[in-house]
Amino acid sequence: MAKGLYIHIPFCDHICTYCDFPKLITKGQRHEEYIQALLQELKYYEQQVGFDDLQSIYIGGGTPTALSVDQIQPLFDYLHEAIKMEQIVEFSIEANPENLTEEKVEYLLSQQISRFSLGVQTFHETLLKRIGRQHGSQHVEQAVATLKAHGMYNINLDLIYAIPGQTIEQLKEDLKKVIALDVEHISAYSLIVEEHTQLYLAYMKDQLKLTDNEIEANMYEMVIEMLAQHGYQHYEISNFAKSIPSLHNQWYWKNEEYIGTGLGAHGYVEGTRYQNTRSINTYIESLKKQELPVIESSVLSKEEKIEEEMFLGLRLMEGINLEQISKKYSVNVEAIYQEALEKLIQAHDLERVGNQIRLTRQGLLMANDVFEQFLLSI
C-alpha cells in the first residue's frame, strides 16, 4: 500500500556544481515527450499498484518550475483525473526562487498544491556563485512574499552549510535571514561532494578545500540551537518545523512504501525497491514501447527490511520503538541487536526510554557511524 507518490521533473535552467540528482538543462530538451512518457509510467502504477492509499504527492527535480504552465499542464490534468484529491493530505512542489513567478504561483495553487519547497542554500552571493546557483537573496524574499500574498504559508526553505570557504559567521547570517522570513519549515543539509559533480572534479584536482569536520559539527550544532530558539522543532536529522513536519518525507524515514516516477526516481512498492534509468532517451523510448524504465530492482529480505527500519527510523528525533518493530516482523529485535544497543547506549550515542530508542545530541554528530551498527549483512 503506497502512501506517497514522487514525480521527478529533471529540467533545470542551469546545473548547480554540487547536484548529483538526474537533471538536464531545460533549453533544447524533449519536454513534451518526457511528460507524455511520465504519464505512461504513472498510468502503469495506477493500474498495477493503485492510488487509493496515497496521502501525499511530491513533485521534485530538477526544477519543476523551470517548465512553463503549458508544458506541465498535462501532468496536473492527469493527477486530478486519476487521484481523489480529497484523500491527499500534502501536495508539494519544489521551486527555485528566481523562476517562481506570480503566474506560476497562481496556477500551482489552482492545482491544489499545498506546500512549496524553495532551494535557498545560502544568502551570500560569493557562496551562491561557488555552488552554481543563479538567484540572489532578493529572489528568495520576493518568492516568499508572493506565496504569502496568495495565502500560502506552508513553505519550506532549503539551506546548505559547510560550503567550501563558508565561515561560521556567514552561516549565522544565513540562519538569521531565513528565520526572519518566518516560514513553516526549514531543511538544513551539510554539503556532500558527490561523484560526477563539478565540485567533485574540482576536489579531485586539488582545487577545492573541504570544510573541516570539527567546523562542520560546530555549524550543525549552531543550526539546531538557533532554530530551536525561534520555535522550530527539530524532528529529523536535517529537518525543522514550527508545527507541520513534511508528511511525504516521513514515508521514507518510517520505511513506508511509495511510488517513484520519472527520470532516475527511486521507489519502494510491494516489498521491492527500484530505480529508474537516468538517461532521458532510454526513459522515453522504454515507455514508448510500454516498458518500465527500471534499471535496478531488489526484493528486500526480512533482514534487509529490519535493517532499514532501524537506521531510517533513527533519523527521526522521536526514534524507534523496539517492541513495534518486533511485532511487525515477528522477531525479537532487541535480541538481534543486543550487542550494538548496549555498546551505543554505553557510549551515549543512543538513549533509551522504555522500548523507545533515539539518537542523543552526541549521536546526532556521528549518525552515520551509529547507523552502520545496525547493518546485519556486514
PLY file of the C-alpha trace (Angstrom):
ply
format ascii 1.0
element vertex 378
property float x
property float y
property float z
element edge 377
property int vertex1
property int vertex2
end_header
0.00 0.00 0.00
1.88 3.02 -1.29
1.24 6.13 0.79
3.33 8.57 -1.25
3.81 9.41 -4.92
7.06 11.02 -6.06
7.25 12.61 -9.53
10.62 13.73 -10.91
10.91 16.67 -13.31
14.59 16.70 -14.36
14.77 20.03 -16.17
16.87 22.92 -14.84
17.73 26.35 -16.22
21.31 25.74 -15.06
23.33 23.00 -13.37
24.45 23.50 -9.77
28.02 22.43 -9.05
27.05 20.16 -6.11
23.97 18.43 -7.56
24.04 14.72 -8.42
20.30 14.32 -8.99
19.15 13.40 -12.52
18.92 16.74 -14.31
19.08 18.32 -17.76
19.43 21.88 -19.00
15.89 22.97 -19.95
16.75 24.53 -23.31
16.52 22.17 -26.27
15.21 19.17 -24.32
12.34 16.79 -25.09
9.90 18.36 -22.62
6.63 17.27 -24.22
7.91 13.75 -24.93
9.16 13.47 -21.37
5.80 14.47 -19.88
3.99 12.01 -22.15
6.37 9.22 -21.09
5.88 10.21 -17.45
2.11 9.93 -17.90
2.56 6.41 -19.31
4.58 5.42 -16.25
2.02 6.94 -13.89
-0.79 5.06 -15.65
1.10 1.80 -15.16
1.32 2.33 -11.40
-2.29 3.50 -11.28
-3.35 0.17 -12.82
-0.87 -2.20 -11.16
-0.47 -0.69 -7.68
-3.33 1.77 -7.36
-3.56 5.25 -5.90
-6.30 4.57 -3.34
-3.93 4.67 -0.34
-2.00 7.78 -1.37
-1.80 10.57 1.19
0.95 12.68 -0.35
2.28 13.77 -3.75
5.73 15.31 -4.15
6.88 16.87 -7.43
10.65 17.30 -7.27
13.63 17.74 -9.52
15.48 19.15 -11.16
13.33 22.22 -11.10
9.63 21.58 -11.76
9.02 25.33 -12.07
11.55 25.51 -14.92
8.70 24.24 -17.10
6.03 26.61 -18.37
2.41 26.27 -17.30
1.54 24.85 -20.74
4.30 22.25 -20.51
3.32 20.96 -17.07
-0.46 21.25 -17.52
-0.94 17.66 -18.87
0.64 16.26 -15.71
-1.76 18.11 -13.42
-4.72 17.22 -15.65
-3.85 13.55 -15.25
-3.29 13.73 -11.49
-6.66 15.36 -10.89
-8.34 12.75 -13.06
-6.59 9.71 -11.58
-6.41 10.63 -7.88
-9.12 11.67 -5.44
-7.60 14.91 -4.23
-9.65 14.91 -1.04
-7.51 11.99 0.18
-4.26 13.92 -0.40
-3.08 15.49 2.85
0.06 17.09 1.38
0.75 18.08 -2.25
4.28 19.50 -2.50
6.35 21.00 -5.28
9.98 22.12 -5.41
10.81 25.52 -6.89
13.74 27.81 -7.46
13.20 31.36 -6.18
14.22 33.01 -9.46
11.56 31.33 -11.61
8.64 31.22 -9.20
6.61 33.93 -10.93
3.24 35.20 -9.79
1.64 33.47 -12.78
3.13 30.12 -11.75
2.16 30.58 -8.11
-1.44 31.30 -9.07
-1.52 28.32 -11.42
0.02 25.90 -8.91
-2.35 26.99 -6.17
-5.26 26.45 -8.56
-3.98 22.87 -8.92
-4.22 22.39 -5.13
-0.50 22.48 -4.35
-0.42 22.77 -0.55
3.31 23.03 0.16
6.21 24.79 -1.59
9.87 23.90 -1.08
12.35 26.56 -2.22
16.05 25.96 -2.80
17.74 28.85 -0.98
21.05 27.19 0.07
22.68 30.47 1.21
22.14 34.23 1.01
25.79 35.05 0.32
26.46 35.94 -3.32
30.02 34.55 -3.36
28.87 31.21 -1.95
25.89 31.05 -4.30
28.25 31.56 -7.21
30.59 28.86 -5.89
27.82 26.26 -5.92
26.40 27.42 -9.24
23.16 28.99 -8.04
21.66 31.79 -10.14
19.35 33.50 -7.66
20.12 36.27 -5.17
18.68 36.97 -1.74
16.14 39.37 -3.29
14.67 36.48 -5.32
14.11 34.46 -2.14
12.44 37.36 -0.34
10.23 38.06 -3.35
9.22 34.42 -3.78
8.26 34.05 -0.11
6.35 37.35 -0.21
4.48 36.27 -3.36
3.48 32.95 -1.79
2.29 34.59 1.42
0.38 37.25 -0.53
-1.59 34.38 -2.09
-2.31 32.78 1.28
0.39 30.10 1.11
2.24 29.73 4.41
3.28 26.07 4.27
6.71 26.89 2.86
10.00 25.03 3.26
13.36 26.69 2.67
16.42 24.53 1.99
19.76 25.65 3.42
23.19 24.16 2.80
26.08 24.57 5.24
29.74 23.51 5.18
30.04 25.01 1.70
33.78 25.23 0.87
35.01 28.58 2.15
31.90 29.27 4.24
32.52 30.68 7.71
30.55 30.17 10.91
29.60 33.84 10.79
28.24 33.53 7.26
26.08 30.59 8.31
24.84 32.57 11.31
23.80 35.39 8.96
22.03 32.88 6.70
20.11 31.49 9.67
19.11 34.97 10.83
17.75 35.76 7.37
15.88 32.51 6.94
14.37 32.86 10.43
13.30 36.43 9.61
11.34 35.14 6.60
9.10 33.33 9.08
8.33 30.18 7.11
6.82 26.97 8.42
9.68 24.58 7.69
13.46 24.69 7.25
15.73 21.93 5.95
19.47 22.30 6.60
21.88 19.93 4.91
25.63 19.62 5.16
27.17 19.85 1.71
28.33 16.47 0.45
30.69 16.41 -2.51
29.20 13.65 -4.67
30.93 11.90 -7.54
30.10 13.10 -11.07
29.56 16.70 -9.91
31.56 19.79 -10.78
32.60 20.19 -7.14
33.92 16.63 -7.10
36.04 17.27 -10.19
37.47 20.39 -8.56
38.17 18.42 -5.36
39.97 15.66 -7.28
42.16 18.31 -8.94
43.03 19.79 -5.52
41.18 22.97 -6.48
38.73 22.71 -3.58
39.29 22.63 0.16
36.50 20.93 2.09
35.20 22.21 5.41
36.98 20.77 8.44
34.94 18.11 10.28
35.08 19.99 13.58
33.87 23.22 11.95
31.09 21.29 10.20
29.98 19.81 13.55
30.00 23.28 15.12
27.90 24.58 12.23
25.35 21.80 12.71
25.06 22.50 16.42
24.53 26.19 15.69
21.76 25.32 13.21
20.00 23.21 15.85
20.34 25.82 18.61
19.35 28.90 16.59
16.31 27.26 15.03
15.18 25.88 18.40
15.44 29.37 19.91
12.98 30.60 17.29
10.33 27.93 17.68
11.44 25.32 15.18
11.06 21.74 16.37
13.97 19.53 15.34
12.09 16.41 14.21
14.59 14.76 11.83
18.37 14.99 11.48
18.18 17.76 8.86
14.60 19.00 9.22
12.89 21.57 11.43
9.24 22.62 11.59
7.13 25.04 13.59
4.05 22.83 13.55
3.80 20.99 10.19
6.53 18.38 9.53
6.86 17.12 5.96
4.41 14.24 5.60
5.84 12.86 2.35
9.41 12.61 3.62
8.24 10.72 6.68
7.28 7.80 4.45
10.99 7.37 3.71
12.06 7.58 7.33
9.27 5.34 8.59
10.02 2.77 5.88
6.58 3.06 4.29
6.03 2.20 0.64
5.94 4.92 -2.00
5.77 5.09 -5.79
8.66 6.83 -7.52
8.22 8.00 -11.11
10.32 9.96 -13.59
13.95 10.07 -14.61
16.26 8.42 -12.07
13.47 8.10 -9.50
13.60 5.54 -6.69
10.53 3.75 -5.37
9.52 1.12 -2.83
6.47 -0.91 -3.81
5.22 -4.31 -2.63
8.47 -5.04 -0.80
10.63 -4.15 -3.80
13.00 -1.21 -4.07
13.65 0.01 -7.61
15.47 2.73 -9.53
14.70 4.21 -12.94
17.24 4.96 -15.65
18.99 8.34 -15.57
19.08 8.54 -19.40
16.23 10.64 -20.79
16.43 8.90 -24.16
16.22 5.44 -22.58
13.42 6.63 -20.29
11.29 7.98 -23.16
11.95 5.12 -25.57
11.24 2.44 -22.92
7.84 3.89 -22.13
7.01 4.34 -25.81
7.46 0.55 -26.04
5.21 0.06 -22.98
8.23 -1.00 -20.91
9.09 0.29 -17.44
12.33 2.33 -17.33
13.56 0.43 -14.25
17.27 -0.42 -14.38
17.64 -1.92 -10.91
15.26 -3.62 -8.50
15.60 -5.68 -5.37
13.08 -7.65 -3.35
14.04 -6.96 0.25
14.58 -9.86 2.62
13.21 -9.69 6.15
16.75 -8.99 7.35
17.09 -6.02 4.99
13.70 -4.64 5.98
14.66 -4.76 9.65
17.98 -3.03 8.92
16.19 -0.21 7.12
13.56 0.06 9.83
16.33 0.67 12.34
18.64 3.14 10.61
15.95 5.06 8.72
13.78 5.37 11.82
16.69 6.64 13.89
16.87 9.69 11.62
13.73 10.88 13.39
14.25 12.59 16.73
11.44 10.52 18.23
13.48 7.43 17.37
12.07 3.94 17.01
10.04 1.56 19.14
11.72 -1.82 19.51
8.52 -3.60 20.53
6.60 -2.31 17.49
9.34 -3.40 15.08
9.50 -6.82 16.76
5.76 -7.30 16.29
5.87 -6.04 12.69
8.47 -8.64 11.67
7.69 -11.39 14.21
11.22 -11.34 15.61
12.94 -10.21 18.80
14.71 -7.10 17.51
16.25 -6.38 20.89
17.91 -9.79 20.95
19.20 -9.39 17.38
20.80 -6.04 18.17
21.62 -6.57 21.86
25.36 -6.05 21.46
25.01 -2.95 19.25
22.37 -1.40 21.52
24.42 -1.93 24.68
27.53 -0.51 23.02
25.79 2.60 21.65
23.86 3.34 24.85
27.01 2.92 26.95
28.85 5.30 24.58
25.98 7.82 24.97
25.24 7.78 21.23
21.76 6.37 21.88
19.36 6.81 24.76
16.52 4.52 25.76
13.20 5.25 27.43
11.14 2.09 27.79
11.01 0.46 24.37
11.90 3.69 22.57
15.48 4.37 21.44
16.74 7.55 19.83
19.93 9.41 19.00
21.48 11.60 21.67
22.96 15.01 20.81
26.34 13.30 20.60
24.87 10.56 18.41
23.49 13.15 16.01
27.02 14.34 15.26
28.12 10.85 14.23
24.82 9.45 12.97
26.25 7.51 10.03
28.61 5.64 12.34
25.65 4.78 14.56
23.56 3.56 11.61
26.34 1.22 10.48
25.95 -0.73 13.73
22.51 -1.88 12.56
23.63 -3.45 9.28
23.18 -7.18 9.78
24.76 -8.15 6.48
28.25 -6.76 7.22
0 1
1 2
2 3
3 4
4 5
5 6
6 7
7 8
8 9
9 10
10 11
11 12
12 13
13 14
14 15
15 16
16 17
17 18
18 19
19 20
20 21
21 22
22 23
23 24
24 25
25 26
26 27
27 28
28 29
29 30
30 31
31 32
32 33
33 34
34 35
35 36
36 37
37 38
38 39
39 40
40 41
41 42
42 43
43 44
44 45
45 46
46 47
47 48
48 49
49 50
50 51
51 52
52 53
53 54
54 55
55 56
56 57
57 58
58 59
59 60
60 61
61 62
62 63
63 64
64 65
65 66
66 67
67 68
68 69
69 70
70 71
71 72
72 73
73 74
74 75
75 76
76 77
77 78
78 79
79 80
80 81
81 82
82 83
83 84
84 85
85 86
86 87
87 88
88 89
89 90
90 91
91 92
92 93
93 94
94 95
95 96
96 97
97 98
98 99
99 100
100 101
101 102
102 103
103 104
104 105
105 106
106 107
107 108
108 109
109 110
110 111
111 112
112 113
113 114
114 115
115 116
116 117
117 118
118 119
119 120
120 121
121 122
122 123
123 124
124 125
125 126
126 127
127 128
128 129
129 130
130 131
131 132
132 133
133 134
134 135
135 136
136 137
137 138
138 139
139 140
140 141
141 142
142 143
143 144
144 145
145 146
146 147
147 148
148 149
149 150
150 151
151 152
152 153
153 154
154 155
155 156
156 157
157 158
158 159
159 160
160 161
161 162
162 163
163 164
164 165
165 166
166 167
167 168
168 169
169 170
170 171
171 172
172 173
173 174
174 175
175 176
176 177
177 178
178 179
179 180
180 181
181 182
182 183
183 184
184 185
185 186
186 187
187 188
188 189
189 190
190 191
191 192
192 193
193 194
194 195
195 196
196 197
197 198
198 199
199 200
200 201
201 202
202 203
203 204
204 205
205 206
206 207
207 208
208 209
209 210
210 211
211 212
212 213
213 214
214 215
215 216
216 217
217 218
218 219
219 220
220 221
221 222
222 223
223 224
224 225
225 226
226 227
227 228
228 229
229 230
230 231
231 232
232 233
233 234
234 235
235 236
236 237
237 238
238 239
239 240
240 241
241 242
242 243
243 244
244 245
245 246
246 247
247 248
248 249
249 250
250 251
251 252
252 253
253 254
254 255
255 256
256 257
257 258
258 259
259 260
260 261
261 262
262 263
263 264
264 265
265 266
266 267
267 268
268 269
269 270
270 271
271 272
272 273
273 274
274 275
275 276
276 277
277 278
278 279
279 280
280 281
281 282
282 283
283 284
284 285
285 286
286 287
287 288
288 289
289 290
290 291
291 292
292 293
293 294
294 295
295 296
296 297
297 298
298 299
299 300
300 301
301 302
302 303
303 304
304 305
305 306
306 307
307 308
308 309
309 310
310 311
311 312
312 313
313 314
314 315
315 316
316 317
317 318
318 319
319 320
320 321
321 322
322 323
323 324
324 325
325 326
326 327
327 328
328 329
329 330
330 331
331 332
332 333
333 334
334 335
335 336
336 337
337 338
338 339
339 340
340 341
341 342
342 343
343 344
344 345
345 346
346 347
347 348
348 349
349 350
350 351
351 352
352 353
353 354
354 355
355 356
356 357
357 358
358 359
359 360
360 361
361 362
362 363
363 364
364 365
365 366
366 367
367 368
368 369
369 370
370 371
371 372
372 373
373 374
374 375
375 376
376 377
